[in-house]
Amino acid sequence: MRKAGFRLGVYVFKDAEVIDYAAPCGVLSVARRFDPELDVFLIAEAMRPVATQAGITVLPNYSLADQPALDALLIPGGFGTRQEMHNRRLHDYIRALPADCLLTSVCTGSWIYAAMGLLDGLAATNRKEPDRLEASHLGKTPIDRLAEIAPACRISRARVVDAGRVVTAGGISAGMELGFHLLRRAGYDATFIHEVARVMEYQRAYAQYEHDIEYAAPAATRLKSA
């Protein structure tokens, strides 16, 4: 069943990857042309400008303290995830979300859920293609790093992994597919989603990735204490 007024909150932080948060926002932005009740907005730790990667600064709509109503939280990746893995305010905020709120991520955003123990017993994915540093002896491919952070998580190489409450997407551009999948989880049918992809002139890419989704049997999500 379609969930009326589906609201996606996107957490932004210092050095968040631009495509990771912009792509799913863009999908829902176009989808709103067909259903204005859809909503997508930015959440940050505080109500001040956030400098994401590439020197792009964004203004959040809400702070963590505002606790806006939302049906899904999305955490992007980027260099800043290394700090957010230890952000207790963020972790407390996530733990306090209603049980029916989806926890989603793009790329290394899943490291945050992993560090909290939320991927234990679940399947999840991450970026598979390394940059130059990650490919060297000094670094590690993000998906392999995910396996280290969450040894009790089953690592998947699917573009999107839907493990029930937790939905993770792989590398940087996979935020597009996560956006489309969130429409699916919100109850929109294939005709609606294909129409959004058509307007975005993304229909060929969507057709390629539409079925690159692993539906993993969900385990009970444990909100561990830090």
N, C-alpha and C positions, 0 to 999 in steps of 0.2 A: 504494500500500500504506500502511496505517495505521502510523504510527510510535509504538510503545508508549512510554508514559512521556514524552510531549512536554512539554518544559520551556520556559516563556517567562520571560525576565528583563526587567523593566521598569526602565529607568534613570530615577531621579528626581533632581532638582537644584533649587536655589533658584529660585523663581518658575516652576516647571513648571506648565502648565495642568492643573487638576484633572480635567476631563472627559477630556482627552487620555490620561491614564494610568489613570483609574478605569474608563472604559468597557470597554477591552479586558480589564482585570483582572476586571470583572464578568461578561463573557461566559464567560471560562474558569472563573470561580468557579462559575457555574451549570452549565457543562458537566461539572464534576467530580462533580456529583450522579449523572451517568450513567456516568462513567469516572473513578474516584478516582485513576487513575494520572496524569492530567493535573496539571501543576503550574504555578503562576504566583507570582512573587516580585519584590520590589523590590531594586534594586542602587543604591548611591550611591557617591560618591567616597570617603567614609569612613563608619565606623560611628557616626554621630551623627544626631540628628534633622534632618530636612530641611524647611525652611519653603517650601511650594509656594504657589501663588497663593491669594487669598481668605483668607489667614491659617491655612490648613490645614497642620499639621505631621505628617509621617509618619516612621515608623521603618523604615529599610531592613533587609532580611534579610541582605544581604551588602554588602561593599565591593568596589571594583574589585580590590583586592589579593587578595581571596579567590578570584577567578577561578572562580566556580561553573560547573558544567556546565550548558549550555543549548543548546536547539535554535533559539531565535530571540531576538534582542535587540530591544527596542522603545524608541525614543526619542520622548517626547512633545514637544509644542511649548510655547509660553508665552514670557513676556518673558525668561526665563532663557536661552533658546537663544542670545541675542546674546553671552553670555559663554561658553557651552559650545562655540561655534564655534571658540574659541581655547584650549580646554582640552586641552593636549597629553597629559595623563594619560589622558583619555577616548579621545583619538584613538589613542594607543598600545594601549590596551585593545582597541579595535575592530579594529585591524590584526592583533592577536595571536589573534583568534577563529578557530576552525577554518573552513575554506572551506565546509563544509556548514551553517554556522550562518546562518540568515536574518537580514538586517539590515532592520529595519522601522521605520517612523516614522508619527507622526500630526502633521498640520499643519506648523508651522515646525520640527519635529524634523528634517525633510529638509534644512534648511539646514546641519546639522552634517555630514551625508554629502556635501553639495555642497561645503562648505568643504574637505573632505578629498580632493576629486576623485573620489569614489566614484560620482558620478552621470554622469560623462563617458561619452558614448556610450549612455546609457540613457534611458528615459522615466521621468518622475516627476511627482508632483503636490504641491499645497499648498493652503492655504486661499485661497478665491477672494473671499469677502465681506469687505470692509474694515470696521474699526471707524472711529470719527469721525476719529481722528488719521491713520490710514492712508488715508482717503478725502480728506484735505485736501492742500494743496500741500506740507505738511511731511512727509508720509508716502508709503508705497507699499504697494499690495496685496501680501500675502505671496507669492502665486504669481508676481507680477512681480519681486519681490525674488529669488526662487529663480532666475529666468532670468538675473539679473545675477550672482549668485554662481556659477552653473554654466552658462556660455554654451555648453558642449558637451553639455548635457543637453537632451533634447527634452521640452518642457513639455506635460503632458496635463491636461485638465480633468475626467478621470474621477474618481469618488469614491475608487476604489482602483486603483493601478497595480502590477501584478505584473510585474517585469522580471527574474524569475529569483531570484537571491539577494536582491535588493533589492526590498522591497515598501513603497510609500508610500501614505498615505491623506490625503485632503484636509482640509477644515475640521473644527473642534473635535469635532462629534458623529460624525464619520466613524470615530472609534475603535471604535464599535460594529461597523461593517462590517469593519474590520480584524480585530477579534476573531473574527468569524465566518469570515473568509477564512483566518485562521491555523488554525482547525479544519480547513478544507478542505485547506490545505497539509500538515497533519499526517495527512491520509488519512481523515478522517471523511466519511461519505457524506451526501448531501442530507437523508435521513430524520433522521439524528442532528442535523444543524444546524437543521433546521426544528423539531425537538422542543425544542431549547434555546431557539430564538426564541419558541416557544409558551409555555414556562414563564415566560419573561421578559415575556410579554404584549407582544412586539415583532414579532409575525408580520406585521402590516400594513406596518410600516415596512421590515422585512426584504424583503418581497415587492417593495416599491418599488425598493429599492437592490440587490437580489440580483445583478442582471446589470450593474450600473454598475461594471464592472471591466474595465480594459484589460490584456490579456495582451500585453506588449511583448516582442519578440524580444530575449533577453538578449545583451548584449555581454560580453566578458571584463572582469571587475571588476579594476581596477588599484588596488592598495594603494600609493598614492604616499607618498613620504617628505615630511615637513613641511618 
